[in-house]
Amino acid sequence: MNVEQIGNSGERIEFPAGDALALDCGATLSPLTIAYQTYGELNASKSNAVLVCHALTGDQHVANAHPITGKPGWWRFMVGPGVPIDTNRFFVICVNSLGSCMGTTGPTSINPGTQKPYNLNFPAVTIRDMVRAQAMLLDHLGIDELFCVLGGSMGGMQVLQWASSYPERVFSAIPIATAARHSAQNIAFHEVGRQAIMADSNWHGGNYDEHGVTPAKGLAVARMTAHVTYLSEENLHHKFGRNLQDREKISYGFDADFQIESYLRYQGSTFVDRFDANSYLYMTRAMDYFDLAGDYNDVLADAFRESHARFCLVSFSGDWLFPTSGMKQILHALNACAANVSFVEIESNKGHDAFLLEEPEMFNVLRGFLDAAANARGIR
């Protein structure tokens, strides 16, 4: 097994053929590479480990500068010294999800059978597969139990899967802005994005690397479509309204007349510089397939029967992508099995992206929950 230092406390673990990862689709991945970042120190009893799970297009760079964009970590308000996930107190791990493109095995990785990138020969992966890979990493690190696992959106799905698949390994869990299954509406938005990528003339059936091109236009449109779902109508109106972009009157053409058009084009163009199109297909599909109750004859409570974790559920009033109603279904399921659970809906007009932004109420809620859980766990 090779361990390669990749900076900012980051590592890339290469699991050999003997440590193949079995996937839900029936395939196996071997060899397997897992990229991750750590912050803080693991205590002597290994009881202070916190696993942060990233969202769809996130990565392991939760609290350090991104190596490609140079931008600060995506949850720097939450992870670090003195903030809610205090790295003076906790050992924080963030893993690049299976199927992504920031170091963990995915469609851009080399297929050992062909010595070429997998591209669309990469097997389909699920949220449960991502969690299995994370568990392999924790086994390697010698961490039997997580003090806490938390994350938002796709990361929140992973949190729920952890509590269900490895109940004995989770002391506390914080799923944020997520749901126990992906809705038809959300699947529809993902499909629009995937079709935009596959309609790009540079896609070449997923083998764009062989042609020296990328389906940048399609991927940008996919990102633009998705980004609209991360905001709220109120937030869009407040930030942009019908304001014109660098002009005094409309052009009667198809340039970016409005600020919102310019903003979305910018989001699309910058996204293609840091994310792979095939990875986007695989990651969105993994979210689409997520249906935790479906594994338990549609009885969601049964997914948590074995869990003894403390739960803190967090939703946002302005989030229409993952509305509070989905979180309440999780709450009812946990109540049905007498779980230790608290729930808060935070008033916010920032939409789904609220969990990534500076939300003082969210900070206070998570700090209070983590402090109480740490005291119960004996972490000082």
C-alpha positions in Angstrom: 0.0 0.0 0.0 1.4 3.4 -1.1 0.8 6.6 0.9 1.7 9.7 -1.0 1.9 13.1 0.6 0.0 15.7 -1.5 0.4 18.8 0.7 -1.8 20.7 3.1 -1.9 17.6 5.4 -3.4 15.8 2.4 -2.6 12.2 1.4 -3.5 9.8 -1.4 -3.8 6.2 -0.3 -3.4 3.4 -3.0 -5.1 0.2 -2.0 -3.6 -2.8 -3.9 -5.5 -5.5 -5.8 -6.1 -7.5 -2.7 -8.2 -4.7 -1.2 -10.7 -4.5 -4.0 -13.9 -2.5 -3.4 -17.1 -4.3 -4.2 -19.7 -2.0 -5.7 -23.5 -2.1 -5.6 -23.6 -2.5 -9.4 -21.8 -5.9 -9.1 -18.4 -4.7 -10.3 -15.2 -4.3 -8.2 -12.6 -1.6 -8.2 -9.0 -2.6 -7.9 -6.6 -1.0 -7.4 -8.3 1.8 -5.5 -7.0 5.3 -4.8 -8.5 7.5 -2.1 -7.5 11.1 -1.7 -8.2 13.0 1.5 -7.3 15.9 3.8 -6.8 16.0 7.5 -6.8 18.8 10.0 -6.0 18.7 13.7 -4.6 15.8 15.7 -6.0 12.4 16.5 -6.0 11.9 20.3 -4.5 8.9 22.0 -7.9 7.1 22.3 -8.8 7.9 18.7 -12.2 9.2 19.9 -12.1 12.7 18.4 -12.3 11.9 14.6 -14.8 13.9 12.6 -15.6 13.0 9.0 -16.8 15.8 6.8 -18.6 14.7 3.6 -18.6 17.0 0.7 -21.4 18.0 -1.7 -21.8 17.0 -5.4 -19.0 19.2 -6.9 -17.1 19.7 -3.7 -13.8 18.0 -2.7 -11.5 17.2 0.1 -10.2 20.8 0.4 -12.6 21.8 3.1 -10.4 24.2 5.0 -7.3 24.7 2.9 -6.7 26.6 -0.4 -7.9 24.7 -3.4 -4.8 23.5 -5.4 -6.4 24.4 -8.8 -8.3 27.5 -8.1 -6.4 28.9 -5.2 -9.7 29.7 -3.5 -10.1 29.2 0.3 -11.6 26.0 1.6 -15.3 25.5 0.9 -16.2 25.2 4.6 -13.5 27.4 6.1 -16.2 29.1 8.3 -17.0 25.8 9.8 -13.7 23.9 10.0 -10.6 25.3 11.7 -9.2 26.6 15.0 -11.9 28.1 17.2 -14.9 27.6 14.8 -17.7 25.0 15.3 -15.6 22.1 14.1 -12.6 23.1 16.1 -9.4 21.6 14.8 -7.8 22.4 18.2 -10.2 19.8 19.6 -11.1 17.4 16.8 -9.2 15.4 14.1 -11.1 16.3 10.9 -11.0 14.1 7.8 -12.5 15.0 4.4 -12.4 12.4 1.7 -12.7 13.0 -2.0 -15.8 11.0 -3.0 -15.5 7.9 -5.1 -16.1 8.8 -8.8 -15.0 12.4 -8.4 -12.0 13.9 -10.1 -9.8 15.3 -7.3 -7.6 12.3 -6.6 -9.9 9.4 -5.7 -10.5 6.7 -8.3 -13.1 7.9 -10.9 -13.6 8.0 -14.6 -10.4 10.0 -15.2 -8.4 7.3 -13.5 -6.3 4.7 -15.4 -8.1 1.5 -16.1 -5.6 -1.3 -15.3 -7.1 -3.5 -18.0 -6.5 -1.0 -20.8 -3.9 1.4 -19.4 -6.2 4.3 -20.5 -8.6 6.4 -18.6 -11.8 4.6 -17.6 -14.1 7.3 -19.1 -17.5 5.6 -19.4 -16.0 2.2 -18.7 -15.9 3.2 -15.1 -18.6 1.3 -13.2 -21.6 3.1 -11.8 -21.2 4.1 -8.1 -23.7 4.8 -5.4 -23.7 6.8 -2.2 -23.2 3.5 -0.3 -20.2 2.7 -2.4 -18.7 6.1 -1.5 -19.3 5.4 2.2 -17.7 1.9 1.8 -14.6 3.6 0.4 -14.5 6.1 3.3 -14.8 3.1 5.7 -11.8 1.5 4.0 -9.8 4.7 4.7 -10.8 4.8 8.3 -9.8 1.1 8.7 -6.4 2.1 7.3 -6.1 5.0 9.8 -7.1 2.7 12.6 -10.2 4.6 13.5 -12.9 2.3 14.6 -15.5 4.9 15.5 -16.3 8.4 14.3 -17.1 11.0 17.0 -19.2 12.7 14.3 -20.0 12.4 10.6 -21.5 15.5 9.0 -22.1 17.1 5.6 -24.7 18.8 3.4 -26.6 17.9 0.2 -24.8 14.8 -1.2 -22.6 14.9 1.8 -25.8 14.7 4.0 -26.8 11.6 2.0 -23.5 10.0 3.0 -24.1 10.9 6.6 -27.4 9.1 6.6 -25.8 6.1 4.8 -23.1 6.0 7.5 -25.6 5.9 10.3 -27.4 3.0 8.5 -24.5 1.0 7.1 -22.1 1.4 10.1 -24.2 2.1 13.1 -21.6 0.8 15.5 -19.0 3.3 14.1 -21.0 6.6 14.4 -21.3 8.4 17.8 -23.1 11.4 16.3 -24.4 12.5 12.9 -25.3 15.8 11.4 -27.1 15.6 8.0 -27.7 19.1 6.6 -29.9 20.3 3.7 -30.5 16.7 2.4 -33.0 14.0 2.1 -33.3 10.2 2.4 -34.1 9.9 -1.3 -33.6 12.0 -4.3 -36.8 13.5 -5.6 -38.2 13.2 -9.2 -37.6 17.0 -9.6 -34.0 16.7 -8.6 -33.4 13.7 -10.9 -35.0 15.8 -13.7 -32.6 18.7 -13.2 -29.6 16.3 -13.2 -30.8 14.7 -16.4 -31.0 18.1 -18.1 -27.4 18.7 -17.1 -26.2 15.3 -18.3 -27.9 15.7 -21.6 -26.3 19.1 -22.0 -22.9 17.4 -21.6 -23.6 14.5 -23.9 -25.0 16.9 -26.6 -21.7 18.8 -26.7 -19.9 18.0 -30.0 -16.7 17.6 -28.0 -18.1 14.9 -25.7 -17.2 12.0 -28.2 -19.1 9.4 -26.2 -17.1 10.2 -23.1 -13.7 9.7 -24.8 -13.0 13.4 -25.2 -9.5 12.9 -23.7 -8.5 10.9 -26.8 -9.4 13.9 -29.0 -7.6 16.5 -26.8 -10.8 18.4 -26.1 -13.4 18.8 -23.3 -17.2 19.2 -23.6 -16.8 22.6 -21.9 -19.9 24.2 -23.3 -22.1 21.3 -22.2 -20.5 21.1 -18.7 -20.9 24.9 -18.3 -24.6 24.6 -19.1 -25.0 21.7 -16.7 -23.4 23.9 -14.0 -25.6 26.9 -14.8 -28.7 24.8 -14.6 -27.7 23.2 -11.3 -26.6 26.6 -9.9 -30.1 28.0 -10.3 -31.4 25.2 -8.0 -28.9 26.1 -5.3 -30.4 29.6 -4.9 -33.8 30.9 -4.0 -36.2 33.2 -5.9 -35.9 35.7 -3.1 -32.1 35.6 -3.2 -32.0 35.9 -6.9 -34.3 38.9 -6.8 -32.4 40.5 -4.0 -29.0 40.0 -5.7 -29.9 40.6 -9.3 -33.5 41.5 -9.9 -33.8 42.7 -13.5 -30.6 44.7 -13.3 -28.7 45.1 -16.6 -25.1 44.0 -16.9 -22.7 46.9 -17.9 -25.2 48.6 -20.1 -27.9 51.2 -19.9 -30.5 49.5 -22.1 -31.3 46.1 -23.5 -29.4 45.0 -26.6 -32.3 43.2 -28.4 -29.8 40.3 -28.9 -28.5 37.3 -27.0 -25.5 38.7 -25.2 -25.8 38.8 -21.4 -28.1 41.8 -21.0 -29.0 40.9 -17.4 -26.7 40.5 -14.4 -28.1 37.1 -13.6 -27.2 35.9 -17.1 -23.6 37.2 -16.7 -23.4 35.6 -13.2 -24.5 32.2 -14.5 -22.2 32.3 -17.5 -19.3 33.0 -15.1 -20.3 30.1 -12.8 -20.3 27.8 -15.8 -17.0 29.0 -17.3 -15.1 28.7 -14.0 -16.6 25.3 -13.2 -15.1 23.6 -16.3 -11.6 24.6 -15.1 -11.9 22.4 -12.0 -14.3 19.6 -12.7 -14.4 16.7 -15.1 -17.5 16.2 -17.3 -17.6 12.4 -16.9 -17.2 12.7 -13.2 -20.2 15.0 -13.2 -22.3 12.3 -14.9 -21.3 9.7 -12.4 -21.7 11.9 -9.3 -25.2 13.1 -10.3 -26.2 9.5 -11.0 -25.1 8.4 -7.6 -27.4 11.0 -6.0 -30.3 10.0 -8.3 -29.9 6.4 -7.1 -30.0 7.3 -3.5 -33.1 5.9 -1.7 -32.3 4.8 1.8 -35.8 3.6 2.6 -35.8 1.5 -0.6 -33.2 -0.8 1.0 -35.7 -1.4 3.8 -39.0 -2.1 2.0 -39.7 1.6 2.0 -39.7 1.8 5.8 -37.2 4.5 6.5 -37.2 3.9 10.3 -35.8 0.5 9.7 -32.7 2.0 8.2 -31.9 3.4 11.7 -33.0 0.6 13.9 -29.4 -0.4 14.8 -28.1 3.1 15.3 -27.4 4.6 18.7 -26.0 7.8 17.4 -27.0 11.3 18.4 -28.5 13.1 15.5 -28.8 16.8 14.7 -30.9 17.5 11.6 -30.6 20.9 9.9 -32.7 22.4 7.1 -33.2 25.9 5.6 -36.5 27.6 5.0 -35.4 28.9 1.6 -34.1 25.6 0.3 -36.4 24.3 -2.4 -34.0 21.8 -3.8 -33.9 19.9 -0.5 -36.9 21.3 1.4 -37.6 20.9 5.1 -40.4 18.4 4.3 -37.7 15.8 3.4 -35.8 16.4 6.6 -39.0 16.0 8.6 -39.4 12.6 7.0 -36.0 11.7 8.4 -37.0 13.2 11.8 -40.2 11.1 11.9 -38.3 7.9 11.0 -35.7 8.6 13.8 -38.5 9.3 16.3 -40.2 6.0 15.3 -37.1 4.1 16.5 -36.6 6.3 19.6 -33.4 7.8 18.4 -31.7 10.7 20.2 -32.5 13.4 17.7 -32.8 17.2 17.5 -34.0 19.2 14.5 -33.8 22.8 13.5 -35.1 24.7 10.4 -33.0 27.8 10.0 -34.7 30.9 8.5 -32.7 31.8 5.4 -33.4 33.3 2.0 -30.1 32.0 0.6 -31.5 28.8 -0.8 -29.8 25.4 -0.8 -26.3 27.0 -0.8 -27.0 28.4 2.7 -25.1 25.6 4.4 -21.9 26.7 2.6 -22.3 30.3 3.6 -21.8 32.3 6.8 -25.0 31.4 8.7 -24.6 32.4 12.4 -27.6 30.4 13.5 -26.2 27.2 11.9 -22.8 27.9 13.5 -24.5 28.2 16.9 -26.6 25.1 16.5 -23.7 22.9 15.4 -21.3 24.3 18.0 -23.8 23.6 20.7 -24.6 20.1 19.5 -20.9 19.2 19.1 -20.0 20.6 22.5 -22.7 18.5 24.2 -21.7 15.4 22.3 -18.0 16.0 23.0 -18.8 16.3 26.7 -20.8 13.1 26.6 -17.9 11.4 24.8 -15.3 12.8 27.2 -13.5 14.9 24.6 -11.9 18.0 26.1 
